[in-house]
Amino acid sequence: TNTPEEPEEPGEGIMLSEEVTDGNLRIYPVPDSYRRSKNARITVNGHSAPLVYGGSVYDPLANYDSCSFAAGVDEAVTLEITVAADIEQFEISCQSAEPRAEASGNTLTIVTEGPHDMIVKINDLREIVICADPPETDVPASEGSGIYNVAAQYGADTSGQELATAAFYKAIRDAAAAGGGTVYVPNGVYLISNLILQSNVSLYLEAGAYLMCTEDTSVLSESERKTTEHGHTVDYPISWMFTTASGSENIRIYGRGTIDGRGALMKQQHGWLINLIRTNKTSDFTLEGVTLRDSSHWGCIIYGSTQVSIRGTKHLNLVKNLNEDDGIDICSSRNVEVLDTLVISQDDPYSVKSYAVGETSDVRFEGGLTWTRCAAAK
């Protein structure tokens, strides 16, 4: 009875589950293309929450399930996790807190003061990753002066059926031409290829905004080629979803949405490796609150950049099978802070490197929770 069950099959469409709001509690919507786990049922303060199968929803060997929500900072958060069999043992790894936990029959009740990321192991089931955010405090308007709404103004397809890259490109271009602005991404599923963020442009993702890497490799740009992987000879082209213009400044990616590289799918079925975010000699770059899911190569690369802040992000990769799926790589960069992050990857969740472009210095990590099989911090 403790054997992990197969997840539900993904839906054919991209309908989002209903978003739940109750005071400061906000349970994020999830597209039906993300398979739901049958391992457990979860409620947050009495409200049912979706449990998503796997670090990669496309990999049959996914290692864990995940649940995402926001809750009040000074409020009690009660999680009830119910499984099929009586709970014989459990273990909790929690970020910056000691939760109160009690098992009764087949239900585990966990109480924390405020939202805290945690990894929960019950019996012999897959781990459950709890991605818990504080409430958003600086949500922009979805329309008006300085706002460039990719769906309402530029017609981006929100169904995940048609490539939305052109609409994003035009919104970014117009914001940059105006001297700066916010590219607003409302709830929906967007297929994108490669996008370059310009100076003074912010990218805001609503909680139900899911940006997916396209499977059409003919529209992906190859940034480099990978020829070795942990001592083995390989040959993979590498692409990226977001990068910054070389020498750019004052760029922000924020919100509660998801950037999904579909790494397992892209590597195993198409032979491509995908970086999710890659800065390019940028100053004053902020990455805040978003979820980066399933990169098949280094997920977030800070390259040759200064004055960088990464805060409250979730990085959900596989813990096996994809090898060099690093979480956050700080490369030849200075004055970087990485605060209150959750990073899961097989390899190098937190990694600091220097290359010929320059040394790395003044990097601060604080309040992180990580799960890996190789070099948690390097």
C-alpha positions in Angstrom: 0.0 0.0 0.0 3.0 2.3 0.3 4.1 1.7 -3.3 4.0 5.0 -5.3 1.0 5.1 -7.6 1.2 6.1 -11.3 0.1 9.7 -11.8 -2.9 10.8 -13.7 -2.5 11.2 -17.4 -2.0 14.8 -18.5 -5.0 16.6 -20.0 -5.3 17.3 -23.7 -5.9 21.0 -23.2 -4.3 23.7 -21.1 -7.2 24.7 -18.8 -5.9 26.0 -15.5 -7.2 24.7 -12.2 -9.2 27.2 -10.2 -7.1 29.6 -8.2 -8.1 29.6 -4.5 -7.9 32.8 -2.5 -8.8 33.1 1.2 -7.4 36.2 2.8 -3.6 36.0 2.3 -3.8 32.4 1.3 -3.5 31.9 -2.5 -3.3 28.4 -4.0 -1.9 28.8 -7.5 -3.6 27.5 -10.6 -2.0 24.6 -12.5 -2.4 23.7 -16.2 -4.1 20.3 -16.8 -1.1 19.4 -19.0 0.8 19.0 -15.7 0.0 15.5 -14.4 -1.5 15.2 -10.9 0.0 12.8 -8.4 -2.1 10.1 -6.8 0.4 9.6 -4.0 -1.3 12.0 -1.6 -4.0 14.6 -1.1 -3.1 18.0 0.4 -5.1 20.7 2.0 -3.7 24.1 3.0 -5.7 25.8 5.8 -8.6 23.5 4.8 -8.4 24.2 1.1 -7.5 21.4 -1.4 -4.3 22.1 -3.3 -3.1 20.5 -6.5 -0.2 18.0 -6.1 1.9 18.1 -9.3 3.8 15.0 -10.3 7.5 15.3 -10.6 10.3 17.7 -10.9 9.6 17.1 -14.6 6.0 16.5 -15.5 7.3 14.8 -18.6 9.6 12.2 -17.1 8.3 8.8 -16.1 11.1 8.6 -13.5 10.3 11.8 -11.7 11.6 11.9 -8.2 9.0 13.9 -6.2 5.7 15.7 -6.3 5.2 19.4 -5.6 2.6 21.8 -4.3 2.7 25.6 -4.5 0.9 28.4 -2.7 1.3 31.7 -0.9 0.3 32.5 2.7 0.5 35.3 5.2 3.9 35.9 6.8 2.6 36.2 10.4 -0.2 33.7 10.0 -0.4 30.0 10.9 -0.2 27.7 7.9 -1.7 24.2 8.4 -0.9 21.5 5.9 -2.7 18.2 6.0 -1.2 15.4 3.8 -3.3 12.3 3.5 -1.9 9.1 2.0 -3.3 5.6 1.3 -1.8 3.7 4.2 -1.2 4.5 7.9 1.9 6.7 8.3 4.7 4.7 9.9 7.4 7.2 9.5 8.0 10.7 8.2 10.8 13.2 7.8 10.7 17.0 7.1 13.4 19.2 5.8 12.2 22.8 6.3 13.6 26.2 5.3 14.3 28.5 8.2 11.8 27.0 10.7 11.0 24.0 12.9 7.5 23.0 12.0 5.1 21.2 14.4 4.1 17.9 12.9 2.0 15.0 14.0 0.9 11.8 12.2 -2.5 10.3 13.0 -3.6 7.3 10.9 -2.9 8.1 7.3 -2.8 11.9 7.7 0.2 14.0 8.5 -0.5 17.5 9.9 2.2 20.1 9.7 1.9 23.6 11.2 4.3 26.5 10.6 4.2 30.2 11.4 4.1 31.8 8.0 5.0 30.1 4.7 8.2 28.0 4.6 9.5 25.8 1.8 10.0 22.2 2.9 10.6 18.6 1.6 8.4 15.9 3.2 9.1 12.2 3.1 6.3 9.8 4.2 6.8 6.1 4.4 8.3 4.9 1.1 6.4 7.3 -1.1 8.0 10.0 -3.3 9.0 13.1 -1.5 6.6 16.0 -1.5 8.1 19.4 -2.1 6.2 22.3 -0.6 6.8 25.6 -2.4 5.4 28.3 -0.1 5.6 32.0 -0.8 4.9 35.2 1.1 2.1 37.3 -0.4 3.1 39.5 -3.3 3.6 43.2 -2.4 4.2 44.9 -5.7 1.9 43.5 -8.3 1.7 45.8 -11.3 -1.4 46.8 -13.1 -2.3 44.6 -16.1 -2.9 47.6 -18.4 -2.2 51.3 -18.5 0.9 53.5 -19.0 4.2 51.7 -19.1 2.4 48.2 -19.2 2.9 45.9 -22.2 0.4 43.0 -21.9 1.5 40.2 -24.1 -2.0 38.8 -24.4 -4.3 41.7 -24.4 -2.1 44.1 -26.4 0.0 41.8 -28.5 -2.2 38.8 -29.0 0.0 36.1 -27.5 -1.6 32.7 -27.7 -2.5 31.7 -24.1 -3.5 28.1 -24.9 0.0 26.7 -25.4 -0.9 25.6 -28.9 0.8 28.4 -31.0 4.3 29.9 -30.6 4.1 33.1 -28.6 7.7 34.3 -29.1 6.8 37.1 -31.6 4.3 38.7 -29.2 6.8 38.6 -26.4 9.5 40.0 -28.7 7.2 43.0 -29.7 6.3 43.7 -26.1 9.9 43.7 -25.0 10.9 45.9 -28.0 8.2 48.5 -27.4 9.0 48.7 -23.7 12.7 49.2 -24.4 11.9 51.8 -27.1 9.8 53.8 -24.6 12.8 54.0 -22.2 11.5 51.1 -20.0 8.3 49.4 -18.9 6.8 46.2 -17.6 6.0 43.3 -20.0 2.9 41.8 -18.3 2.2 38.0 -18.7 -1.3 37.1 -17.5 -2.4 33.6 -16.6 -2.1 31.1 -19.5 0.3 28.7 -21.2 2.8 30.2 -23.6 5.1 28.4 -26.0 8.3 30.4 -26.5 11.7 29.8 -28.1 14.5 32.4 -27.4 13.9 35.9 -26.0 16.4 38.7 -25.2 15.5 41.2 -22.4 16.6 44.8 -22.9 17.7 47.5 -20.5 15.0 49.0 -18.2 12.5 46.2 -19.0 10.7 44.2 -16.3 9.0 40.9 -17.0 6.1 40.1 -14.7 4.5 36.6 -14.6 1.1 36.1 -13.0 0.9 33.0 -10.7 -0.9 31.1 -13.5 1.4 32.1 -16.3 3.4 29.1 -17.6 6.1 29.8 -20.1 7.1 26.5 -21.9 10.0 25.9 -24.2 8.8 24.9 -27.6 9.5 21.4 -29.0 10.1 22.9 -32.4 13.9 22.8 -32.4 14.0 24.5 -35.9 13.2 27.9 -34.1 15.8 27.5 -31.3 19.1 29.3 -31.5 22.2 27.2 -30.6 24.3 29.1 -28.1 27.0 26.5 -27.7 27.5 22.7 -27.9 28.1 20.3 -25.1 30.6 17.6 -25.8 31.4 16.1 -22.4 29.1 15.3 -19.5 30.6 13.9 -16.2 33.5 12.4 -18.1 31.4 10.9 -21.0 31.5 12.1 -24.6 28.2 13.6 -25.7 27.0 15.9 -28.5 24.1 18.2 -27.5 23.2 21.6 -28.9 22.4 24.1 -26.1 19.8 26.8 -26.2 18.1 29.2 -23.8 14.7 30.6 -23.1 15.6 34.1 -21.7 18.9 36.0 -21.9 19.8 39.6 -21.4 21.2 41.9 -24.1 25.0 42.2 -23.7 25.9 45.2 -21.5 22.3 45.8 -20.5 21.2 47.2 -17.1 18.2 47.4 -14.8 16.3 44.2 -15.8 13.8 42.4 -13.6 12.0 39.1 -13.9 9.4 38.7 -11.1 6.0 37.4 -10.0 4.7 34.0 -9.2 4.6 32.4 -12.6 6.7 29.5 -14.0 9.4 29.2 -16.7 9.5 25.5 -17.8 12.3 24.3 -20.0 10.7 20.9 -20.4 14.2 19.6 -20.0 13.5 15.9 -19.8 11.4 16.0 -22.9 13.9 18.2 -24.8 16.9 16.1 -23.9 15.4 12.6 -24.1 13.2 13.1 -27.2 14.9 15.9 -29.1 18.5 15.8 -28.0 18.7 19.5 -26.9 19.8 21.0 -23.7 17.9 24.1 -22.4 19.1 26.9 -20.1 16.2 28.9 -18.6 17.7 32.2 -17.8 21.1 33.5 -18.7 22.4 37.1 -18.0 25.0 38.5 -20.3 27.3 41.2 -18.7 24.3 42.9 -17.2 24.3 45.2 -14.2 21.4 45.6 -11.8 19.5 42.3 -12.5 16.7 41.0 -10.3 15.1 37.6 -10.3 12.3 37.3 -7.7 9.5 34.9 -6.8 9.2 32.9 -10.0 9.6 29.1 -10.4 12.2 27.7 -12.8 11.2 24.2 -13.7 13.0 21.3 -15.5 16.1 22.7 -17.1 18.2 20.0 -18.9 21.3 22.0 -18.5 22.3 24.9 -16.2 19.0 26.5 -15.2 20.0 30.0 -14.1 23.3 31.4 -15.3 24.6 34.8 -14.0 27.4 35.5 -16.4 29.8 38.5 -16.3 27.2 40.5 -14.3 27.2 42.9 -11.3 24.6 44.0 -8.7 22.4 40.8 -9.0 19.6 39.8 -6.6 17.9 36.4 -6.7 15.2 36.2 -4.1 12.5 33.8 -3.2 12.8 31.6 -6.3 12.0 27.9 -6.7 14.2 25.8 -9.0 12.6 22.4 -9.6 14.8 20.1 -11.6 15.2 16.3 -11.5 17.4 14.7 -8.8 18.5 12.0 -11.3 18.7 11.2 -15.0 19.6 14.7 -16.4 23.1 15.0 -15.0 24.3 18.6 -15.3 21.0 20.3 -14.5 22.6 22.9 -12.2 20.3 25.2 -10.3 22.1 28.6 -10.0 25.5 29.2 -11.5 27.3 32.5 -10.6 30.0 32.9 -13.3 32.5 35.7 -13.3 30.1 38.0 -11.5 30.3 40.4 -8.6 28.0 41.7 -5.9 25.4 38.9 -6.0 22.9 37.9 -3.4 20.9 34.6 -3.4 18.3 34.7 -0.7 15.5 32.4 0.5 15.7 30.0 -2.5 14.6 26.4 -3.0 16.8 24.5 -5.4 16.5 20.8 -6.4 18.8 19.3 -9.0 20.9 16.3 -9.6 24.0 18.4 -9.8 25.3 21.7 -8.4 22.3 23.5 -7.0 24.5 26.4 -5.9 27.7 26.9 -7.9 30.3 29.7 -8.1 32.8 29.8 -11.0 35.3 32.2 -12.6 36.2 32.4 -16.3 38.5 34.4 -18.4 35.9 37.3 -18.6 36.7 38.0 -14.9 36.7 36.8 -11.3 33.7 36.2 -9.1 33.5 38.0 -5.8 31.2 39.3 -3.1 28.5 36.5 -3.4 26.2 35.9 -0.5 23.9 32.9 -0.1 21.4 32.9 2.7 18.2 31.0 3.7 18.4 28.3 1.0 17.0 24.8 1.0 18.4 22.3 -1.4 18.2 18.6 -2.4 20.8 17.0 -4.7 23.0 14.0 -5.4 26.2 16.0 -6.2 27.8 19.1 -4.7 25.1 21.0 -3.0 27.3 24.1 -2.8 30.4 24.4 -5.0 
